[in-house]
Amino acid sequence: MSDEAELERLRAENARLIEDRARFPDRPDDVGRIIGAHYGNLKRAKEQADRYAREALERSSRQASELAMVRKTLSDLLTVMGEGGRRGRAIDLVPKKYIERAREAVGPAALPDLENVE
């Protein structure tokens, strides 16, 4: 296609767009559709970011409460052990999942195998 033919095609397209805009002012043209699509994409991205933020806050809150429970359990356990109580009896008061979490948090060397200590 020659430059002259391309120029003529673009002029005709421009004239059609101007006429369409004049005849149908409420109907979106190509630019209006592009802007509308972009706006819709931005709106969906914001909604998704808000959802991710809410989920992260909820997850963080759950982890904070679990960590507080593990700390309380460790504190109670160390108090009982420090008072000269038998470790075997103290460990029976603590659910196993909290002991495992405490072991993960402080390391196995800091929290020995309490189930087998008498």
VENWOUR-V423638 format. One line per field, one symbol per residue. ss: DSSP state (h for helix, s for strand, l for the rest). Layout:
ss->???
This chain:
ss->llhhhhhhhhhhhhhhhhhhhhhllllllhhhhhhhhhhhhhhhhhhhhhhhhhhhhhhhhhhhhhhhhhhhhhhhhhhhhhllllhhhhhhlllhhhhhhhhhhhlllllllhhhll
